[in-house]
Structure formats: C-alpha cells, structure tokens
Amino acid sequence: MSIEAETTVPEHVRIAIVGAGFGGIGLAVKLREAGFDDLVILERAADLGGTWRANTYPGCACDVPSQLYSYSFAPNPDWSRTYGRQPEILEYLRQVARDHDVLRHIRFGAEVLDARWDENDAVWRVQTTVGGLSADVLISAAGIFAEAKYPELPGLERFEGTAFHSLHWDHDHHLTGERVAVIGTGASAVQFVPEIQPMVDRLLLFQRSAPWIVPRMDRNTLELERALLRRIPLAQKAIRSAWYAAIEGFGLISLVDKRFRHPYEALGRLQLLRQVRNPALRKTLTPDYVIGCKRAIFSDAYLPALDRPNVEVITESIAEVRPHSIVLRDGTEHPVDTIIFGTGFTSIPSAYHRYIGRHGHSIADLYHREPQSYLGATVAGFPNFFCTLGPFGAAGNQSAIYMIESQIAYIVDALKTMRDNAIGRIELRPEVQDDFLDEMDRRSADSVWLTGGCQSYYTTADGRNAGLYPNWSFEYRWRTRRFDAESYEMSR
C-alpha cells in the first residue's frame, strides 16, 4: 500500500484519536459524517490496521465470520472465505480508509508517549515521537491485543536457538526440519500449529489447559455468491443478521444458564472423537472446565495436526530452558531448535499507562486496582476522554466490531452534544461509574467466566470479571444508542 501521509502533528486539534485500527478508522468515518473534520489519528506504526497489521503469523485469520467482522456501514460482498484471513482483513481496512478519506487524518510513526489533562486550559497535552500537540478531546482506540505476553521461564535468556512470539513472527527464520517447541494453546497457536506441523521435524506443544475446539466449517465463497451479494445488498444484511444471532446464542451459557453448555460441549467432544484417533491423546486434549469459561476456538485443522507422528503434546510444567533444550519438572529434557510463544497478550495496553487524568493517575493505575469505566467508553476523573473496547465494553459472545460501532455511536453523539450546546468540558460523574461497576459485579457473579472452573484473561487475579460486558450485546447497543448527558458534569 502506498501512503502519502503527513509527517508532523498539528499544534492543536479538536479531536485526537490514538490508534488506526478498526476503532480509530471507524471513529474517523463517523465523526466526519457528523461534521467533525478537525481531527487527527495518532498511529505508532507505519501502516494502519492495528492487530491485523501486527499479526502476520502463518494461518492468521479471524474467528468471527467476515460478514459480521466488518463495519455495518461498509459491507463487503467480496470476501473470499467465510472467515477472513489477515491480508484480506487488512486490505478491507485500507479500502475503507481510502473510500472515506481517512488517510489524510492519520499521522504514522506518531506513538503517544504521554497524554495529560490540563485542567487550567481544559485540553489534553499530548507528547508523541514526532512532536507535541494539544486536543480538546482525546479518544483512545488503542487495541486490547497490542502487546505480546511472555511466560517467565528460568534460563530463557541462555537459549541459543531462535525464540519469538506469534505477534512478532520471524519470517526470515525457516522451520523446515527443525525441532520446534510451541508454548501456549490459545487462538493464535491453534491457527499456526497446523501450518507449521508438516514442515518441522518435531513439534512439542506445551499445553497448560486444553482449549475447547468446535467446528469452524470455513470454506471458499463462490463467485456466484459474491455476485449475488453485490446485486442484492439485502441478502448480505440477512446473512449478517443470521451470523449475529448464531454468535449471540453463545451467551445462553454465560447469561442464562450453564446447562445450555451441553450442545456446545457435545460439538467439541464430537470434534475430538472424529479428528483424534489416539485415545490417550484424546483424553489429554479434553478440556476439564465448562465451555465459555475460556474462549472457545473454531478450528477444523488443529486437532488433526496434533494427531501426527511428529507431534507431542506435553502437559508437564517447564522447569528451565537450557541453551539447546527445554527441561521439564520431572527431569525429562527435550532438544529444541526454536521456541514459539503462543501465550497471548498483556491485559492492559501500553497506551493506558500514558493517559494521565485529572488526579494524576493513569488509566492503567486504575485498572490495576480494578477494571473500571462506564460502558467501556468513558472513565471518571478523565475529562473529555473516550475510548473503544474499554473495560466492560467487549462482549464474550459477539463480534468486537459490533461493540465498537456501539461505542462510536455513543462517542459521536457526545461530541455533537458538546458542539451543539457550546460545552467545553465534560466529565463522568463518579457515582455513575460506581453504580455501573456494581451492576457489572452483580451480573458477573454467577457467570461461567467466574464459576466455570478455569483461569483466563476473562478474570482478574482475585477472581473478578476482568472487563467483559455481562449482558446481551443488543442490550448494550440499546444503552449506547444515545449520549446520556445526565451522567456527566458539564461546563462551558
């Protein structure tokens, strides 16, 4: 992609957006439609796309069907597969940015180093790697899967082979004929393991707990289908609605009654029985917790890849890493040439450490006490500040894009309220946030995330909801349909 971009930031803007992924691009489109043109998107990378720019590991794809994992205002009838792969999703975002004239607002290579609320002038003072600016309103669209998480393994620094995280895939390093250790069995590992298994000499998969794997049923779309969707947009809307309903149905387990898990778990067990012939391996790959307690993963290729002669699934803990091997706690030593970490992402984006509110605390400081926000879109103590996919702004049973679009509508309505009423400063009332957090705790208390028998990024270290919205996504859409000005202190 050839990008003609400004290399400096303006001295002052009405709206500064951090991040040029799905959140930032969608915000820019809808803000421009509402008449806001004085805005800038600060993107630390040299290209847009967020997680779809950063993740380039083999097999990288979305686990939500493409017709739903796309903007409702920018339908794409030409998805080549049911589930979009990374290059196609990235190109889709680029096309949306081009079609809606968003590129001219982006400053690439402009990483936010510090952003502080100036109470005297009622502006945000933002320092970036390409200069400083002030903004009347700051919006964080920084992705929640932006920084790699590594396990603490004794001796890892002495390893003389190649080691990298799936987020930072080393495409210059060839795995053919190597002895490869994969640590972690999350969504990324489930995608890249089948891709690398045929080429390696030996693959050791270190599994802490087995994920629930359910059928994906991905396929190439037919040209006839794509032509039909181009000619009949209503058909595409119908398909999107059908996928929405199907995925929303997963909420029955966490939001209604855990007994609804049985059909979904039956699918997972059938997948195991059908795809793994070795009874001992099948037992190792059988989850010991309720489906939905951790993220269930859609795949038709992962389980067959593990039932191959050159693969060993290891559940014993790692004692240490040596220069050319990994040693288990039972003393077994496995020679290894390459270590690949499929261990997920840090729970708090680095940008959250750099947003400093009225009381001198960062968003991360507050998050370390407890995940907190209001509707995942605003935070008490942070005037003129909004965010996408903040704490309790993501759903465990719905496309992130659906939730992001709900937040975009709320934020745009808030800024229109400020503009139309000549309001210079708004700040969430602390009691509104407290009531919202109490509601989140009450609704989460009996959820499968907390009572399903597992530990995951869905929960905090002390066993509380880490930030998932514990209700239906359509209820969230209703709550964010308009800006509730009564929940905020406002001044001119």
C-alpha positions in Angstrom: 0.0 0.0 0.0 1.4 3.4 -0.9 0.6 6.0 1.7 1.0 9.7 1.2 1.0 10.9 4.9 1.8 14.0 6.9 4.9 13.5 9.0 4.2 16.2 11.6 1.3 16.7 14.1 -0.7 19.9 14.3 -0.3 22.2 17.2 -3.9 21.9 18.2 -6.9 19.8 17.1 -10.4 19.5 18.2 -10.2 15.7 18.4 -7.1 13.4 18.8 -7.6 9.7 18.3 -5.0 7.1 19.3 -4.8 4.1 17.1 -5.6 3.4 13.4 -7.3 0.0 13.7 -11.0 -0.8 13.5 -11.8 1.6 16.3 -9.8 4.6 15.0 -10.8 4.3 11.4 -14.5 3.7 12.3 -14.4 6.8 14.6 -12.9 9.0 11.9 -15.5 7.9 9.3 -18.5 8.6 11.6 -17.0 11.8 13.0 -16.5 13.2 9.5 -20.1 12.2 8.6 -21.2 14.3 11.7 -19.3 17.3 10.5 -16.1 17.0 12.5 -13.1 17.5 10.3 -10.6 18.9 12.8 -9.2 15.6 13.9 -6.0 13.6 13.8 -5.3 9.9 14.3 -2.0 9.1 16.0 -0.7 5.8 14.9 2.6 4.4 16.2 3.2 2.1 13.3 4.0 2.8 9.7 0.7 1.5 8.4 -2.9 1.3 9.6 -4.7 -1.9 10.7 -3.9 -2.4 14.3 -3.9 -6.1 15.2 -4.4 -7.0 11.6 -1.3 -5.2 10.6 0.8 -6.6 13.5 -0.2 -10.3 13.4 1.3 -11.9 10.3 1.9 -15.5 11.6 1.0 -18.4 9.3 -2.7 -19.1 9.2 -3.7 -15.8 10.8 -7.4 -15.3 10.4 -10.5 -14.0 12.2 -12.6 -16.3 14.3 -15.8 -14.3 13.5 -17.4 -14.7 10.1 -16.3 -11.9 7.7 -19.9 -10.7 7.1 -20.1 -9.9 10.8 -16.5 -8.9 11.4 -16.8 -5.8 9.2 -18.4 -2.4 9.5 -22.2 -2.3 9.1 -21.7 1.0 7.1 -19.1 -0.6 4.8 -20.4 -4.0 3.7 -18.0 -6.1 1.6 -19.7 -8.6 -0.7 -16.3 -9.9 -2.0 -14.9 -11.8 1.0 -13.1 -14.8 -0.5 -13.8 -17.1 2.5 -16.3 -17.4 5.3 -13.7 -16.3 7.8 -11.4 -13.5 6.6 -7.7 -14.1 6.7 -5.2 -11.4 7.8 -4.2 -10.0 4.4 -7.8 -9.7 3.3 -9.0 -8.0 6.5 -6.0 -5.6 6.4 -6.8 -4.7 2.8 -10.5 -4.2 3.7 -9.5 -1.7 6.4 -7.2 0.1 3.9 -10.1 0.3 1.4 -12.5 1.8 4.0 -9.9 4.4 4.9 -9.4 5.3 1.2 -13.1 5.3 0.4 -13.9 7.6 3.3 -10.9 10.0 3.0 -9.5 9.0 6.4 -5.8 8.6 5.4 -5.2 12.4 5.4 -6.0 12.5 9.1 -3.5 9.8 10.1 0.0 10.5 11.4 2.0 7.4 11.0 5.0 6.8 13.3 3.4 9.1 15.9 3.5 7.0 19.1 1.9 8.6 22.1 4.5 8.9 24.9 2.4 10.9 27.3 -1.1 12.4 27.4 -2.1 14.6 30.3 -5.2 16.5 31.1 -4.5 20.3 31.6 -7.2 21.5 34.0 -6.3 25.2 33.6 -6.8 25.2 29.8 -9.2 22.3 29.6 -7.2 20.5 27.0 -5.2 17.3 26.6 -1.4 17.8 26.3 -0.1 15.0 24.1 3.5 14.2 23.5 4.4 11.9 20.6 7.5 10.6 18.9 7.0 13.3 16.2 6.1 16.2 18.4 3.6 17.6 20.8 0.1 18.8 20.4 -3.0 19.8 22.4 -6.5 18.4 21.9 -9.9 19.4 23.2 -10.9 15.8 23.2 -8.8 12.6 23.4 -10.2 9.2 22.2 -8.3 6.0 22.8 -8.8 3.4 20.1 -5.6 1.5 21.1 -6.2 -2.2 20.7 -6.5 -4.5 23.6 -4.4 -7.2 21.8 -1.4 -4.9 21.1 1.5 -6.2 23.3 2.8 -9.7 23.5 2.7 -11.6 26.8 5.6 -13.9 27.6 5.8 -16.6 30.3 8.5 -16.4 33.0 10.8 -19.3 32.2 14.1 -19.8 34.1 17.1 -19.8 31.8 15.2 -18.5 28.7 17.9 -15.8 28.3 20.5 -18.5 27.8 18.7 -20.2 25.0 20.9 -20.2 21.9 18.3 -21.2 19.4 15.6 -18.9 17.9 12.7 -17.7 20.0 9.9 -15.4 19.1 6.2 -14.6 19.9 3.4 -15.2 17.4 2.8 -11.4 17.4 6.4 -10.9 16.2 6.7 -13.8 13.8 10.2 -14.2 12.4 9.5 -14.7 8.7 13.3 -14.9 7.9 13.7 -17.9 10.1 12.8 -21.2 8.3 11.4 -24.0 10.4 11.8 -26.8 7.9 13.4 -29.9 9.6 13.7 -28.2 13.0 12.7 -29.3 16.4 10.1 -26.7 17.4 8.6 -26.0 20.8 5.2 -24.2 20.9 4.3 -22.8 24.3 0.6 -22.0 24.7 -2.6 -23.2 23.1 -4.6 -20.0 22.6 -6.3 -18.8 19.5 -3.1 -17.9 17.7 -1.4 -21.2 18.4 -4.5 -23.1 17.2 -4.1 -21.3 13.8 -0.4 -21.5 13.3 0.3 -25.0 14.6 -1.4 -26.8 11.6 0.5 -24.5 9.3 4.0 -25.4 10.6 3.4 -29.0 11.6 4.0 -30.5 8.2 7.4 -28.8 7.7 9.0 -29.4 11.1 10.9 -32.5 12.1 9.5 -32.5 15.7 6.8 -30.3 17.2 6.5 -30.1 21.0 3.2 -28.4 22.1 3.3 -27.3 25.7 -0.3 -27.2 27.0 -1.3 -25.8 30.3 -5.0 -26.5 29.7 -6.8 -27.9 26.7 -9.0 -25.4 24.8 -12.5 -26.2 23.7 -12.3 -26.7 19.9 -15.6 -26.6 17.9 -16.1 -27.0 14.1 -15.2 -24.0 12.1 -16.7 -25.0 8.7 -14.7 -22.4 6.8 -14.8 -22.5 3.0 -14.1 -20.5 -0.1 -17.0 -18.4 -1.3 -18.3 -18.9 -4.8 -18.1 -16.2 -7.4 -21.9 -16.7 -7.8 -22.4 -15.9 -4.2 -20.3 -12.8 -4.3 -22.1 -11.6 -7.5 -25.5 -12.2 -5.7 -24.4 -10.2 -2.7 -23.2 -7.3 -4.9 -26.6 -7.2 -6.7 -28.8 -7.8 -3.7 -27.5 -5.9 -0.6 -30.5 -7.1 1.4 -29.2 -10.6 1.1 -25.9 -9.6 2.7 -27.8 -7.9 5.6 -29.7 -11.1 6.1 -26.6 -13.2 6.3 -25.0 -10.7 8.7 -28.1 -10.9 10.9 -28.1 -14.7 10.8 -24.5 -14.8 11.9 -25.2 -12.2 14.6 -28.0 -14.3 16.1 -25.9 -17.5 15.9 -22.9 -16.0 17.8 -25.1 -14.1 20.3 -26.6 -17.5 21.1 -23.3 -18.4 22.9 -24.5 -16.0 25.6 -27.1 -18.6 26.7 -24.3 -20.3 28.6 -22.9 -17.3 30.5 -26.0 -15.1 30.7 -28.9 -17.5 31.2 -28.0 -21.0 32.5 -24.8 -23.1 32.3 -26.9 -26.1 31.3 -27.1 -24.5 27.8 -23.4 -25.6 27.5 -24.3 -29.2 26.8 -25.0 -28.9 23.0 -21.8 -26.8 22.5 -19.7 -29.2 24.6 -21.2 -32.1 22.6 -19.9 -30.4 19.4 -16.5 -30.2 21.0 -16.4 -33.8 22.1 -17.7 -35.0 18.7 -14.9 -32.9 17.1 -12.3 -34.7 19.3 -13.8 -38.1 18.7 -13.9 -37.5 14.9 -10.4 -36.0 14.5 -8.2 -37.6 17.1 -7.8 -41.4 16.8 -5.4 -41.9 19.7 -7.5 -42.4 22.9 -4.7 -41.2 25.2 -4.2 -38.1 23.2 -7.9 -37.5 23.1 -8.0 -37.6 26.8 -5.2 -35.1 27.1 -7.0 -32.8 24.7 -10.3 -32.9 26.5 -11.0 -29.7 28.5 -11.7 -30.0 32.2 -13.8 -26.8 32.5 -17.1 -25.5 31.3 -17.1 -24.3 27.7 -17.2 -20.5 27.7 -15.1 -20.2 30.9 -12.3 -19.7 28.4 -12.6 -18.6 24.9 -13.9 -21.5 22.7 -11.9 -21.7 19.5 -13.3 -22.6 16.0 -10.9 -24.9 14.1 -11.1 -27.9 11.8 -7.3 -28.2 11.3 -5.8 -28.0 14.9 -6.8 -31.4 16.3 -5.8 -33.4 13.3 -2.4 -31.7 13.3 -1.8 -32.9 16.9 -2.6 -36.5 15.9 0.5 -36.8 13.7 3.7 -38.8 14.4 6.0 -35.8 14.6 3.8 -34.0 17.3 3.9 -34.5 21.1 1.5 -32.7 23.5 3.2 -32.0 26.8 1.3 -31.1 29.9 4.2 -31.3 32.4 5.4 -27.9 33.6 8.7 -26.4 32.3 11.5 -26.4 34.9 14.1 -24.5 32.9 15.3 -23.6 29.4 18.9 -24.6 28.6 20.9 -23.3 25.6 19.6 -26.1 23.3 16.7 -27.7 25.2 13.8 -27.5 27.5 13.8 -29.4 30.8 10.5 -30.5 32.5 9.9 -30.7 36.2 10.0 -34.5 36.0 13.6 -34.2 34.7 12.8 -35.0 31.0 14.9 -33.0 28.6 13.8 -32.2 25.1 16.2 -30.9 22.5 14.8 -27.8 20.8 16.0 -25.5 17.9 13.2 -22.9 18.0 10.7 -21.8 20.6 7.5 -20.1 19.5 5.3 -18.4 22.1 1.6 -18.5 21.6 0.9 -17.1 25.0 -1.4 -14.3 24.1 -1.3 -10.6 25.0 -0.9 -8.3 28.0 -4.2 -7.4 29.6 -3.5 -3.7 29.7 -2.5 -1.8 26.5 0.7 0.2 26.9 -1.2 3.3 25.9 -3.3 3.0 29.1 -0.1 3.8 31.1 0.3 7.1 29.3 -3.2 8.6 29.7 -3.0 10.7 32.9 -6.2 12.1 34.2 -7.3 15.0 36.5 -5.9 13.4 39.7 -2.5 12.4 38.2 -3.4 8.7 37.9 -3.2 6.8 34.6 -5.9 4.5 33.2 -3.5 1.6 34.0 -3.2 2.7 37.6 -6.9 2.5 38.0 -7.1 -0.8 36.1 -4.6 -2.4 38.5 -6.9 -1.6 41.4 -9.9 -3.0 39.4 -11.1 -2.8 35.8 -13.2 0.3 35.6 -15.0 2.5 33.2 -18.6 3.4 32.2 -19.9 1.4 29.3 -16.3 0.8 28.2 -16.4 4.3 26.7 -15.6 6.8 29.4 -13.7 6.9 32.8 -14.4 9.0 35.8 -11.5 11.5 36.5 -10.7 11.8 32.8 -12.5 14.8 31.4 -13.1 15.0 27.6 -11.8 11.4 27.3 -13.4 8.5 25.5 -12.3 5.0 24.4 -13.3 2.0 22.4 -13.3 -1.5 24.0 -12.5 -0.2 27.4 -13.2 -2.3 30.5 -16.8 -3.8 30.2 -17.0 -2.6 26.6 -16.3 -6.0 25.0 -18.7 -9.0 24.9 -17.6 -12.6 25.2 -20.3 -13.7 22.8 -20.2 -11.2 20.0 -18.1 -9.6 17.3 -15.8 -6.8 18.6 -16.8 -4.7 15.6 -20.5 -4.7 16.8 -19.4 -3.4 20.2 -17.0 -0.9 18.7 -19.8 0.5 16.4 -22.0 0.9 19.5 -19.3 2.9 21.3 -18.6 5.0 18.2 -22.3 6.0 18.1 -22.2 6.9 21.8 -19.0 9.0 21.4 -20.1 10.8 18.3 -23.4 11.7 20.0 -21.5 13.0 23.0 -19.3 15.2 20.8 -22.4 16.5 18.9 -23.9 17.4 22.3 -20.8 19.3 23.2 -20.7 21.1 19.9 -24.4 21.9 19.8 -24.5 23.3 23.3 -21.1 25.1 23.3 -19.8 22.8 26.1 -16.1 22.8 26.6 -15.7 20.2 29.3 -17.5 17.1 30.3 -16.6 14.5 32.9 -18.3 11.3 34.0 -19.9 11.5 37.5 -18.0 9.1 39.8 -21.3 7.8 41.3 -22.5 6.8 37.8 -19.3 4.8 37.3 -19.6 3.2 40.7 -23.2 2.2 40.1 -22.2 0.7 36.7 -19.3 -1.3 38.3 -21.6 -2.6 41.0 -24.0 -3.7 38.3 -21.2 -5.5 36.4 -20.1 -7.3 39.6 -23.7 -8.4 40.3 -24.3 -9.7 36.8 -20.9 -11.4 36.7 -21.2 -13.2 40.0 -22.7 -16.4 38.6 -21.3 -16.2 35.1 -19.5 -19.1 33.5 -16.4 -16.9 33.3 -16.1 -16.9 37.1 -17.7 -20.2 38.0 -16.7 -22.4 35.1 -13.6 -24.0 36.7 -10.8 -22.2 34.8 -8.5 -19.3 34.9 -8.3 -17.0 31.8 -7.9 -13.4 30.7 -11.6 -13.1 31.3 -10.9 -12.8 35.1 -8.6 -10.8 37.3 -6.1 -12.3 39.7 -8.6 -12.1 42.6 -11.3 -13.8 40.6 -13.4 -10.9 39.3 -14.6 -10.1 35.9 -11.7 -8.5 34.0 -13.8 -6.4 31.7 -16.3 -8.4 29.7 -19.8 -6.9 29.4 -22.0 -9.4 31.3 -25.2 -9.0 29.3 -26.5 -9.3 25.7 -24.8 -7.2 23.1 -28.2 -6.0 21.8 -28.9 -4.6 25.3 -25.5 -2.9 25.2 -26.4 -1.4 21.8 -29.7 0.0 23.3 -27.8 1.5 26.2 -25.3 3.3 24.0 -27.8 4.4 21.3 -27.6 8.0 22.7 -25.3 10.0 24.9 -26.8 10.2 28.4 -25.8 13.8 29.3 -27.3 13.5 32.8 -24.5 11.1 33.7 -21.9 13.8 33.2 -20.7 17.1 34.8 -20.6 19.7 32.0 -19.3 23.2 31.7 -18.7 25.8 29.0 
